[in-house]
Amino acid sequence: MDLDVVPRLGTLVGLVVVLVAIGLLLRWTFGHQRNVTLPTDDPDDPVATGLLTEVSRVPGEAAAQVLRARLRSAGIRSTIARGDDERGGYALLVFDKDVPDAKVVLSRGALE
């Protein structure tokens, strides 16, 4: 009977090794990274516009579309974002390098 234990022990050890290997593979595949830090809020950018800067804020979406079309005709890329709860309205955003040109284009339209 003692000779019958050795094959069973080998089978049991093999089964444990396979289960551990499967567990490690599943953890590697579906596990999450705990050492990855989540981005924190930037105090210098409270509305989280990133590379964009607000050049104008209007109360309605139609007015924002008109201003955006004016910027587009001047070759300035822009986007519209819904304003925050405090100030409301719609914000017209452009890249930092386009801010001076965008302000000129928008102010020129106010004079016409």
MARBA-3410 file (N, C-alpha, C, O; in Angstrom, 1 decimal):
112
0.8,-1.2,0.0,0.0,0.0,0.0,0.9,1.3,0.0,0.4,2.3,-0.5 ~ 2.0,1.2,0.6,2.9,2.4,0.6,3.3,2.8,-0.8,3.5,4.0,-1.0 ~ 3.4,1.8,-1.7,3.8,2.1,-3.0,2.7,2.8,-3.8,3.0,3.5,-4.8 ~ 1.5,2.7,-3.4,0.3,3.3,-4.0,0.2,4.8,-3.7,-0.5,5.5,-4.5 ~ 0.8,5.2,-2.7,0.7,6.6,-2.3,1.6,7.5,-3.2,1.2,8.7,-3.4
2.7,7.1,-3.6,3.6,7.9,-4.4,3.0,8.4,-5.7,3.1,9.6,-6.0 ~ 2.3,7.5,-6.5,1.7,8.1,-7.8,0.6,9.1,-7.4,0.4,10.1,-8.2 ~ -0.2,8.8,-6.4,-1.2,9.8,-6.0,-0.6,11.1,-5.6,-1.2,12.2,-5.9 ~ 0.5,11.1,-4.8,1.1,12.3,-4.4,1.7,13.1,-5.6,1.6,14.3,-5.6 ~ 2.2,12.4,-6.5,2.7,13.0,-7.8,1.6,13.7,-8.5,1.7,14.8,-9.0
0.4,13.0,-8.6,-0.7,13.6,-9.3,-1.2,14.8,-8.5,-1.6,15.8,-9.2 ~ -1.3,14.7,-7.2,-1.8,15.9,-6.4,-0.8,17.1,-6.6,-1.3,18.2,-6.7 ~ 0.5,16.8,-6.5,1.4,17.9,-6.7,1.3,18.5,-8.1,1.3,19.8,-8.2 ~ 1.2,17.7,-9.1,1.0,18.2,-10.5,-0.3,19.1,-10.6,-0.3,20.1,-11.3 ~ -1.4,18.6,-10.0,-2.6,19.4,-10.0,-2.5,20.7,-9.3,-3.0,21.7,-9.8
-1.8,20.7,-8.2,-1.6,22.0,-7.5,-0.7,23.0,-8.3,-1.0,24.2,-8.4 ~ 0.3,22.4,-9.0,1.2,23.3,-9.8,0.3,23.9,-11.0,0.5,25.1,-11.3 ~ -0.5,23.1,-11.6,-1.3,23.6,-12.7,-2.3,24.6,-12.2,-2.5,25.6,-12.9 ~ -3.0,24.4,-11.1,-3.9,25.4,-10.5,-3.2,26.7,-10.2,-3.8,27.8,-10.4 ~ -2.0,26.6,-9.6,-1.3,27.8,-9.3,-0.9,28.6,-10.5,-1.0,29.8,-10.6
-0.5,27.8,-11.6,-0.1,28.5,-12.8,-1.3,29.2,-13.5,-1.2,30.3,-14.0 ~ -2.5,28.5,-13.4,-3.7,29.1,-14.0,-4.1,30.4,-13.2,-4.5,31.4,-13.7 ~ -4.0,30.3,-11.8,-4.3,31.4,-11.0,-3.4,32.6,-11.3,-3.8,33.8,-11.4 ~ -2.1,32.4,-11.4,-1.1,33.4,-11.8,-1.4,34.0,-13.1,-1.3,35.3,-13.3 ~ -1.8,33.2,-14.1,-2.1,33.7,-15.4,-3.3,34.6,-15.4,-3.4,35.6,-16.0
-4.4,34.1,-14.7,-5.6,34.9,-14.6,-5.3,36.3,-13.8,-5.9,37.3,-14.2 ~ -4.5,36.2,-12.8,-4.2,37.5,-12.1,-3.4,38.4,-13.0,-3.6,39.6,-13.0 ~ -2.5,37.9,-13.8,-1.7,38.7,-14.7,-2.6,39.3,-15.8,-2.4,40.4,-16.2 ~ -3.6,38.5,-16.2,-4.5,39.0,-17.3,-5.5,40.0,-16.8,-5.7,41.0,-17.4 ~ -6.2,39.6,-15.7,-7.3,40.4,-15.3,-7.1,41.2,-14.0,-8.0,42.0,-13.6
-5.9,41.1,-13.5,-5.6,41.9,-12.2,-5.5,43.4,-12.6,-5.2,43.7,-13.7 ~ -5.6,44.2,-11.6,-5.5,45.7,-11.8,-4.2,46.1,-11.2,-3.6,45.5,-10.3 ~ -3.7,47.2,-11.7,-2.5,47.8,-11.3,-2.7,48.7,-10.0,-3.3,49.7,-10.2 ~ -2.3,48.3,-8.9,-2.5,49.1,-7.7,-1.4,50.2,-7.6,-1.6,51.2,-6.9 ~ -0.3,50.1,-8.3,0.7,51.1,-8.2,0.5,52.2,-9.2,1.3,53.1,-9.2
-0.5,52.2,-10.0,-0.8,53.3,-10.9,-1.5,54.4,-10.2,-2.6,54.1,-9.6 ~ -1.0,55.5,-10.2,-1.6,56.6,-9.5,-2.6,57.3,-10.4,-2.4,57.5,-11.6 ~ -3.8,57.7,-9.9,-4.8,58.3,-10.6,-4.4,59.8,-10.7,-3.8,60.4,-9.8 ~ -4.8,60.4,-11.9,-4.5,61.9,-12.0,-5.3,62.7,-11.0,-6.4,62.4,-10.7 ~ -4.6,63.7,-10.4,-5.3,64.5,-9.4,-5.8,65.8,-10.1,-5.3,66.1,-11.2
-6.7,66.4,-9.5,-7.2,67.7,-10.0,-6.1,68.7,-10.0,-5.4,68.9,-9.0 ~ -6.1,69.5,-11.1,-5.1,70.5,-11.2,-5.7,71.8,-10.6,-6.7,72.3,-11.2 ~ -5.1,72.4,-9.6,-5.7,73.6,-9.0,-5.6,74.8,-9.9,-6.3,75.8,-9.8 ~ -4.6,74.8,-10.9,-4.5,75.9,-11.9,-5.5,75.8,-13.0,-5.6,76.7,-13.8 ~ -6.2,74.6,-13.1,-7.1,74.4,-14.2,-8.4,73.8,-13.6,-8.7,72.7,-13.8
-9.2,74.6,-12.9,-10.4,74.1,-12.2,-11.4,73.6,-13.1,-12.2,72.7,-12.7 ~ -11.5,74.0,-14.4,-12.6,73.5,-15.3,-12.0,72.4,-16.1,-12.8,71.9,-17.0 ~ -10.8,72.0,-16.0,-10.2,70.9,-16.7,-10.3,71.0,-18.2,-10.8,70.1,-18.8 ~ -9.8,72.1,-18.7,-9.8,72.3,-20.1,-8.5,71.9,-20.8,-8.3,71.9,-22.0 ~ -7.5,71.5,-20.0,-6.2,71.0,-20.5,-5.4,72.1,-21.3,-5.1,73.1,-20.7
-5.2,71.8,-22.5,-4.4,72.7,-23.4,-5.2,73.8,-24.0,-4.7,74.7,-24.6 ~ -6.5,73.8,-23.7,-7.4,74.9,-24.2,-7.6,76.0,-23.3,-7.6,75.8,-22.0 ~ -7.8,77.2,-23.8,-8.1,78.4,-23.0,-9.4,79.0,-23.5,-9.7,79.1,-24.6 ~ -10.1,79.5,-22.5,-11.4,80.1,-22.8,-11.2,81.5,-23.3,-10.4,82.3,-22.7 ~ -11.8,81.9,-24.5,-11.6,83.2,-25.0,-13.0,84.0,-25.0,-13.0,85.2,-25.1
-14.1,83.3,-24.9,-15.3,83.9,-24.8,-16.4,83.0,-24.1,-16.2,81.8,-24.1 ~ -17.4,83.6,-23.5,-18.5,82.9,-22.9,-19.8,83.6,-23.3,-19.9,84.8,-23.1 ~ -20.7,82.8,-23.8,-22.0,83.3,-24.3,-23.1,82.6,-23.6,-22.9,81.4,-23.2 ~ -24.3,83.2,-23.5,-25.4,82.5,-22.8,-26.0,81.3,-23.6,-26.5,80.4,-23.0 ~ -26.0,81.4,-24.9,-26.7,80.3,-25.7,-25.8,79.6,-26.6,-24.7,80.0,-27.0
-26.2,78.4,-27.0,-25.4,77.5,-27.9,-25.4,78.1,-29.3,-24.3,78.0,-30.0 ~ -26.4,78.7,-29.8,-26.5,79.3,-31.1,-25.4,80.4,-31.2,-24.7,80.5,-32.2 ~ -25.3,81.3,-30.2,-24.3,82.3,-30.2,-22.9,81.8,-30.2,-22.0,82.3,-30.9 ~ -22.7,80.7,-29.5,-21.4,80.0,-29.5,-21.0,79.4,-30.9,-19.9,79.5,-31.3 ~ -22.0,78.9,-31.5,-21.8,78.4,-32.9,-21.4,79.5,-33.9,-20.6,79.3,-34.7
-22.1,80.7,-33.7,-21.7,81.8,-34.6,-20.3,82.2,-34.4,-19.6,82.5,-35.3 ~ -19.9,82.3,-33.1,-18.5,82.7,-32.8,-17.5,81.7,-33.3,-16.4,82.0,-33.8 ~ -17.9,80.4,-33.2,-17.0,79.3,-33.6,-16.8,79.4,-35.1,-15.7,79.2,-35.6 ~ -17.9,79.7,-35.8,-17.8,79.8,-37.3,-16.9,81.0,-37.7,-16.2,80.9,-38.7 ~ -17.0,82.0,-36.9,-16.2,83.2,-37.2,-14.7,82.9,-37.0,-13.9,83.2,-37.8
-14.4,82.1,-36.0,-13.0,81.7,-35.8,-12.6,80.7,-36.8,-11.4,80.8,-37.3 ~ -13.4,79.8,-37.2,-13.1,78.8,-38.3,-12.8,79.5,-39.6,-11.9,79.1,-40.3 ~ -13.5,80.6,-39.9,-13.3,81.3,-41.2,-11.9,82.0,-41.1,-11.4,82.3,-42.2 ~ -11.5,82.3,-39.9,-10.1,82.9,-39.8,-9.0,81.9,-39.7,-7.9,82.3,-39.5 ~ -9.4,80.6,-39.7,-8.4,79.6,-39.7,-8.0,79.2,-38.3,-6.9,78.6,-38.1
-8.8,79.5,-37.3,-8.5,79.2,-35.9,-9.3,78.0,-35.4,-10.6,78.1,-35.5 ~ -8.7,77.0,-35.0,-9.4,75.8,-34.5,-10.0,76.1,-33.1,-9.3,76.7,-32.2 ~ -11.2,75.8,-32.9,-11.9,76.0,-31.6,-12.9,75.0,-31.3,-13.2,74.1,-32.1 ~ -13.3,75.0,-30.0,-14.4,74.0,-29.6,-15.3,74.8,-28.6,-14.9,75.8,-28.0 ~ -16.5,74.2,-28.4,-17.4,74.8,-27.5,-17.6,73.8,-26.4,-17.8,72.6,-26.6
-17.7,74.3,-25.2,-17.9,73.5,-24.0,-19.0,74.2,-23.2,-19.1,75.4,-23.0 ~ -19.9,73.3,-22.6,-20.9,73.8,-21.7,-20.3,74.4,-20.5,-19.4,73.7,-19.9 ~ -20.7,75.5,-20.1,-20.1,76.2,-18.9,-20.4,75.4,-17.6,-21.3,74.6,-17.5 ~ -19.6,75.8,-16.6,-19.8,75.2,-15.3,-21.1,75.7,-14.6,-21.7,76.6,-15.2 ~ -21.5,75.1,-13.5,-22.7,75.5,-12.9,-22.7,76.9,-12.3,-23.8,77.6,-12.3
-21.6,77.4,-11.9,-21.5,78.8,-11.4,-21.8,79.8,-12.4,-22.6,80.7,-12.1 ~ -21.1,79.8,-13.5,-21.2,80.9,-14.5,-22.2,80.5,-15.6,-22.7,81.4,-16.2 ~ -22.4,79.3,-15.9,-23.3,78.9,-16.9,-22.9,79.2,-18.3,-21.7,79.6,-18.5 ~ -23.8,79.2,-19.3,-23.5,79.5,-20.6,-22.6,78.5,-21.4,-22.5,77.4,-20.9 ~ -22.0,79.0,-22.5,-21.2,78.1,-23.3,-19.8,78.8,-23.5,-19.8,80.0,-23.8
-18.8,78.1,-23.3,-17.4,78.6,-23.4,-16.8,78.3,-24.7,-17.0,77.1,-25.2 ~ -16.2,79.2,-25.3,-15.5,79.0,-26.6,-14.0,78.9,-26.2,-13.4,79.8,-25.7 ~ -13.4,77.7,-26.6,-12.1,77.4,-26.2,-11.2,77.3,-27.4,-11.6,76.7,-28.5 ~ -10.0,77.8,-27.3,-8.9,77.7,-28.3,-7.6,77.2,-27.7,-7.5,77.3,-26.5 ~ -6.7,76.8,-28.5,-5.3,76.5,-28.0,-4.6,77.8,-27.6,-4.9,78.9,-28.1
-3.7,77.6,-26.7,-3.0,78.8,-26.1,-2.3,79.7,-27.1,-2.4,80.9,-27.0 ~ -1.7,79.0,-28.1,-1.0,79.8,-29.2,-2.0,80.7,-30.0,-1.6,81.6,-30.6 ~ -3.3,80.3,-30.0,-4.3,81.0,-30.9,-5.0,82.0,-30.1,-5.9,82.7,-30.7 ~ -4.8,82.2,-28.8,-5.6,83.1,-28.0,-5.5,84.6,-28.5,-6.6,85.2,-28.6 ~ -4.3,85.1,-28.7,-4.3,86.5,-29.2,-5.1,86.7,-30.5,-5.9,87.7,-30.7
-4.9,85.8,-31.5,-5.6,85.9,-32.8,-7.1,85.8,-32.6,-7.9,86.5,-33.2 ~ -7.5,84.8,-31.7,-8.9,84.6,-31.5,-9.6,85.8,-30.9,-10.7,86.2,-31.3 ~ -8.9,86.5,-30.0,-9.5,87.7,-29.3,-9.6,88.8,-30.3,-10.6,89.5,-30.3 ~ -8.6,88.9,-31.2,-8.7,90.0,-32.3,-9.9,89.7,-33.2,-10.7,90.6,-33.5 ~ -10.0,88.4,-33.6,-11.1,88.1,-34.5,-12.5,88.3,-33.9,-13.4,88.8,-34.5
-12.6,87.9,-32.6,-13.9,88.1,-31.9,-14.2,89.5,-31.6,-15.4,89.9,-31.7 ~ -13.2,90.3,-31.3,-13.4,91.7,-31.0,-13.7,92.5,-32.3,-14.5,93.4,-32.3 ~ -13.2,92.1,-33.4,-13.4,92.7,-34.7,-14.9,92.5,-35.1,-15.5,93.4,-35.7 ~ -15.4,91.3,-34.7,-16.8,91.0,-35.1,-17.8,91.9,-34.2,-18.9,92.2,-34.7 ~ -17.3,92.3,-33.0,-18.2,93.1,-32.2,-18.3,94.5,-32.7,-19.3,95.2,-32.5
-17.3,95.0,-33.5,-17.3,96.3,-34.0,-18.1,96.4,-35.3,-18.5,97.5,-35.7 ~ -18.3,95.3,-36.0,-19.0,95.4,-37.3,-20.5,95.4,-37.1,-21.2,95.4,-38.1
END
